[in-house]
Amino acid sequence: MSSSMKDFLNKFFDLCREYQEEIPPRKMAEILRDYADRLDS
């Protein structure tokens, strides 16, 4: 995995941890699925 991908994942997971008390992990996953679907469209 490239270092830029690792950096992105580290920042992404930090962001998820920061917001997990306000946004449940299942909701985060739903948002990511919606985002992926939009990218495919």
Distance bins in CASP14 RR format, pairs under 12 A and 6 or more apart:
PFRMAT RR
TARGET T0000
AUTHOR 0000-0000-0000
RMODE 2
METHOD distances of the structure
MODEL  1
1 7 0 0 0 0 0 1 0 0 0 0 0
1 8 0 0 0 0 1 0 0 0 0 0 0
1 9 0 0 0 0 1 0 0 0 0 0 0
1 10 0 0 0 0 0 1 0 0 0 0 0
2 8 0 0 0 0 1 0 0 0 0 0 0
2 9 0 0 0 0 0 1 0 0 0 0 0
3 9 0 0 0 0 0 1 0 0 0 0 0
3 10 0 0 0 0 0 1 0 0 0 0 0
4 10 0 0 0 0 0 1 0 0 0 0 0
4 11 0 0 0 0 0 1 0 0 0 0 0
5 11 0 0 0 0 0 1 0 0 0 0 0
5 12 0 0 0 0 0 1 0 0 0 0 0
6 12 0 0 0 0 0 1 0 0 0 0 0
6 13 0 0 0 0 0 1 0 0 0 0 0
7 13 0 0 0 0 0 1 0 0 0 0 0
7 14 0 0 0 0 0 1 0 0 0 0 0
8 14 0 0 0 0 0 1 0 0 0 0 0
8 15 0 0 0 0 0 1 0 0 0 0 0
9 15 0 0 0 0 0 1 0 0 0 0 0
9 16 0 0 0 0 0 1 0 0 0 0 0
10 16 0 0 0 0 0 1 0 0 0 0 0
10 17 0 0 0 0 0 1 0 0 0 0 0
11 17 0 0 0 0 0 1 0 0 0 0 0
11 18 0 0 0 0 0 1 0 0 0 0 0
12 18 0 0 0 0 0 1 0 0 0 0 0
12 19 0 0 0 0 0 1 0 0 0 0 0
12 28 0 0 0 0 0 1 0 0 0 0 0
12 32 0 0 0 0 1 0 0 0 0 0 0
12 35 0 0 0 0 0 1 0 0 0 0 0
13 19 0 0 0 0 0 1 0 0 0 0 0
13 20 0 0 0 0 0 1 0 0 0 0 0
13 25 0 0 0 0 0 1 0 0 0 0 0
13 28 0 0 0 0 0 1 0 0 0 0 0
14 20 0 0 0 0 0 1 0 0 0 0 0
15 22 0 0 0 0 0 1 0 0 0 0 0
15 23 0 0 0 0 0 1 0 0 0 0 0
15 28 0 0 0 0 1 0 0 0 0 0 0
15 31 0 0 0 0 0 1 0 0 0 0 0
15 32 0 0 0 0 0 1 0 0 0 0 0
16 22 0 0 0 0 0 1 0 0 0 0 0
16 23 0 0 0 0 1 0 0 0 0 0 0
16 24 0 0 0 0 0 1 0 0 0 0 0
16 25 1 0 0 1 0 0 0 0 0 0 0
16 27 0 0 0 0 0 1 0 0 0 0 0
16 28 1 0 1 0 0 0 0 0 0 0 0
16 29 0 0 0 0 1 0 0 0 0 0 0
16 31 0 0 0 0 0 1 0 0 0 0 0
16 32 0 0 0 0 1 0 0 0 0 0 0
17 23 0 0 0 0 0 1 0 0 0 0 0
17 25 0 0 0 0 0 1 0 0 0 0 0
17 28 0 0 0 0 0 1 0 0 0 0 0
18 28 0 0 0 0 0 1 0 0 0 0 0
19 25 0 0 0 0 1 0 0 0 0 0 0
19 27 0 0 0 0 1 0 0 0 0 0 0
19 28 1 0 0 1 0 0 0 0 0 0 0
19 31 0 0 0 0 0 1 0 0 0 0 0
20 26 0 0 0 0 0 1 0 0 0 0 0
20 27 0 0 0 0 1 0 0 0 0 0 0
20 28 1 0 0 1 0 0 0 0 0 0 0
20 29 0 0 0 0 0 1 0 0 0 0 0
21 28 0 0 0 0 0 1 0 0 0 0 0
22 28 0 0 0 0 0 1 0 0 0 0 0
23 29 0 0 0 0 0 1 0 0 0 0 0
23 30 0 0 0 0 1 0 0 0 0 0 0
23 31 0 0 0 0 1 0 0 0 0 0 0
23 32 0 0 0 0 0 1 0 0 0 0 0
24 30 0 0 0 0 1 0 0 0 0 0 0
24 31 0 0 0 0 0 1 0 0 0 0 0
25 31 0 0 0 0 0 1 0 0 0 0 0
25 32 0 0 0 0 0 1 0 0 0 0 0
26 32 0 0 0 0 0 1 0 0 0 0 0
26 33 0 0 0 0 0 1 0 0 0 0 0
27 33 0 0 0 0 0 1 0 0 0 0 0
27 34 0 0 0 0 0 1 0 0 0 0 0
28 34 0 0 0 0 0 1 0 0 0 0 0
28 35 0 0 0 0 0 1 0 0 0 0 0
29 35 0 0 0 0 0 1 0 0 0 0 0
29 36 0 0 0 0 0 1 0 0 0 0 0
30 36 0 0 0 0 0 1 0 0 0 0 0
30 37 0 0 0 0 0 1 0 0 0 0 0
31 37 0 0 0 0 0 1 0 0 0 0 0
31 38 0 0 0 0 0 1 0 0 0 0 0
32 38 0 0 0 0 0 1 0 0 0 0 0
32 39 0 0 0 0 0 1 0 0 0 0 0
33 39 0 0 0 0 0 1 0 0 0 0 0
33 40 0 0 0 0 0 1 0 0 0 0 0
34 40 0 0 0 0 0 1 0 0 0 0 0
34 41 0 0 0 0 0 1 0 0 0 0 0
35 41 0 0 0 0 0 1 0 0 0 0 0
END
